[in-house]
Amino acid sequence: MTEEKPYPEERGGLVGLVAAIFNLLHRFPHWLLALVFRIGVGGVFWKSGLTKVVTTESGSWPILPPTLGGSTVSLFENVYAVPLLAPAFAAHMASYIELLMPVLLLFGLGSRFAAAMLLGMTLVIEIFVFPLDYLSHLLWAGPLIYILCYGPGALSLDYFIARKFFAPKD
């Protein structure tokens, strides 16, 4: 079995060295790239979700449902102003998505669904909330599109479930 090398290294010199480096990078494991994307983009949304929930007297935040402070709902009334949704509903929906989808991404469970949900949220934020912040939104969308298209990788619950239940029978 021969190893695939998409860049010919036969030319030697600088061109051959660059081709060899590109061939080496081509072998970078998908599972590691997907894991970094899942943790990175999930962390962005997780941190945002944490800012929306109110802590309890003991200092810990409630698991579910998120208890939203008046400032969060006010933020959705005055700053975010997503059309067609009541501010309180939009605030709760955003909080649930931002706190649940990153957990799914972290464990690689329902990863494509979680990525699609967060990508949809990113599009809503880009179109209705902060349309001039497209560079940040592209940084979120890139990893989400990658996960949506190529899956969460071998280090995920999705992978193990697929191997257990959808692997061809011998």
PESUL-V769723 format. One record per backbone hydrogen bond with DSSP energy under -1.0 kcal/mol. CO is the residue of the C=O (numbers start at 1). NH is the residue of the N-H. E is the energy in kcal/mol with one decimal. If there is no record, write none. Layout:
# PESUL-V769723
((CO:NH:E) (CO:NH:E))
This chain:
# PESUL-V769723
((9:12:-1.2) (12:16:-2.1) (13:17:-2.1) (14:18:-2.7) (15:19:-2.3) (16:20:-2.4) (17:21:-2.3) (18:22:-2.7) (19:23:-2.5) (20:24:-2.1) (21:25:-2.6) (22:26:-2.0) (24:27:-1.1) (25:28:-1.8) (29:33:-1.8) (30:34:-3.0) (31:35:-2.0) (32:36:-2.3) (33:37:-2.3) (34:38:-2.8) (35:39:-2.6) (36:40:-2.7) (37:41:-2.4) (38:42:-1.5) (39:43:-2.2) (40:44:-1.4) (41:45:-1.6) (42:46:-2.7) (43:47:-2.4) (44:48:-1.6) (45:49:-2.5) (46:50:-2.3) (47:51:-1.2) (49:52:-1.3) (56:59:-1.6) (60:56:-2.9) (67:54:-2.6) (69:73:-1.6) (70:74:-2.5) (71:75:-2.0) (72:76:-1.7) (73:77:-1.6) (74:78:-2.8) (75:79:-2.0) (75:80:-2.5) (82:85:-1.0) (86:90:-2.9) (87:91:-2.4) (88:92:-2.2) (89:93:-2.9) (90:94:-2.6) (91:95:-2.0) (92:96:-2.7) (93:97:-2.5) (94:98:-2.8) (95:99:-1.5) (96:100:-2.6) (97:101:-1.8) (100:104:-2.0) (101:105:-2.6) (102:106:-2.7) (103:107:-2.1) (104:108:-1.1) (104:109:-2.4) (107:157:-2.1) (108:158:-3.0) (110:114:-2.8) (111:115:-2.9) (112:116:-2.3) (113:117:-2.5) (114:118:-2.5) (115:119:-2.4) (116:120:-2.4) (117:121:-2.2) (118:122:-2.4) (119:123:-2.3) (120:124:-2.2) (121:125:-2.6) (122:126:-2.6) (123:127:-2.8) (124:128:-2.8) (125:129:-1.1) (125:130:-3.1) (130:133:-1.7) (133:137:-1.8) (134:138:-2.3) (135:139:-1.6) (136:140:-1.3) (137:141:-2.9) (138:142:-2.5) (140:144:-1.5) (141:145:-3.1) (142:146:-2.2) (143:147:-2.5) (144:148:-2.5) (145:149:-2.5) (146:150:-3.2) (147:151:-1.9) (154:156:-1.3) (156:160:-1.6) (157:161:-2.7) (158:162:-2.6) (159:163:-2.3) (160:164:-2.0) (161:165:-2.8) (162:166:-2.1))
